[in-house]
């Protein structure tokens, strides 16, 4: 696939010998060639397509979904279809192979979106800086537990401080590298992603065993080995009982948890209902401790991994990205002080 050269002045065909093999892309590139001769030499240079058509194309290509794109832009799906029709007629190239049920870009569409996305984002950011009433979107990808237990209860603070930033939140647990192509900031738990351009550590978690308070009152003094063989075990795959026990107790453990679920909130809810013991990140489940819905079931605790906020280097000068990261850093610091009081009061 052809790409813009390093100076952004055009297509480097010497480094991309396969361009001519793609008829759709070759047709697309010919429409951009307004300075050289060739089949289009007797035509007037093309002007840029209408801005609304470029914005519509960018939204559809990013979301891969017509309904989501229409919701983001506040227009109807028919308006989007009309804008894309204008764009394809002017470019004389097909940008989408299909638009339902899932949007699929053509080869030319993928190439064109690289340039259009940069243009649309830069134009929006510039207007945001210049105008006191313009708005700018910020796309976040956050794991379900982080969204519901930590970020959600605090978002009002960000909205109050930055009322012109429109948050578009995706709840997902997909790999960081894939999400960075669709989102401005990605928040994940676990080992540092190897290919992320920027990774800001938020905090390192501590993993503890928790249960309903009535059950916890009977388990505090139990031998750890007996404890985990007596009661049902609940876990999220990232918080493995067997790994935790190996670290805390030694030996190799092959216990089979009663419940394994990728939604940590469901795991905590099951524990709060008295189903069994859950292995949980201590700071993340702070609301359950505050409300006395869960208690620490055993004094043994082990360090877990970090939560990280990831962003591409090209996004780090964007106003909404820097504002959100600064706000989140402050919230992490303030919540650490508040959580410390809860932890010190926990058994």
C-alpha positions, 0 to 999 in steps of 0.5 A: 500500500502506498504511503505519504512520504516522510515530508508529506508532499506526495506518494513515493512510488520508488519505495512502493513498487506495488502501487500499480498492481492495485487498480482501485488505488492507482485510480485514486492516486491519479485523481490526486495528481494535479501537477503532472501530465497523464490521462488527467492533464487536460482537466482543471485541478480538483478542489478539496471535497466538502468538509462535511464529506471528509468529516463523515468519511473519517467518522465512519472509517474510525468506528467501522459502524454507520450508527456510531458515526451518525451518533458522534456527528449528530446527523442521520445515517442518510446524511452520512450516506449522502456525504459519502456519495459526494466524496466518492463521485468527486474522487472517482474511487470506491472508498467502502466495500460494504457499509452493513452490517460492518463497515469495510474499507476498500484498499483506496479507502484505507489509504485515503483515511490515513490522510483524512484522519490527520486533516480532520483531527488537526482541523478540530484541534486548531479550532478548539484552541482558537475558539472558546465555544468549539468542542473536540472529541476524545476517544478512550478505550478502558477495561470494564472493571476500570470503567465501572469501579474507578473511572465512571465515578470520577468522570463528572470531575473531568467534565466540569473542568473540561466541558468542551471535551466530548468523551467517547468511551469504549469498554473493551479488553482487546490488545493495546496495539489494536486499540491505539489505532482507534482510540486516543488513550487506552487504559489497560492492566498488566505487563507493559505493552511492547509497542506502545509509543507512550505508557504512563503508569497509573498505579501498581495493584495489590491482590487480596482475597475478599469475601462477604463480611460475615464469611471474612469474620470466620476466615481471617485466622485460617491456614491459607492452604485450607482456606482455598480448599474449603470455599468456592474460588472466584476469579478474573483471568488476570487475577489468577488464584493459582499464580497468587498462591504460588507467590504467597504460599509456594509450590505449584497450585492447580485449583479449579475456580468455581467462577472465572469471568472477564468482568471483575465487577461480576466477580466482586458481586458474586463474592458480595452475595456470599458465593465464595472468595474472590481474588481482587485488586485492592485499590480497584475494589475500594468502593466495595470496602467503603460500603462494607459489601466486601471485607478482606478475607485473609491477611496475606496479600501479594503485589500485582501488575500496573495499570497503564494509560497508553497513547501514541506520540503523535497524540501527545500534543493534542489538547484533549489528550494532555488535559485528560492525562493531567486530570487522571494523574491528579485523580490517581494521586488524590484517590491514593490518599483516600484509599489509604484511609480505607485500607488502614481501617480494613482488617 
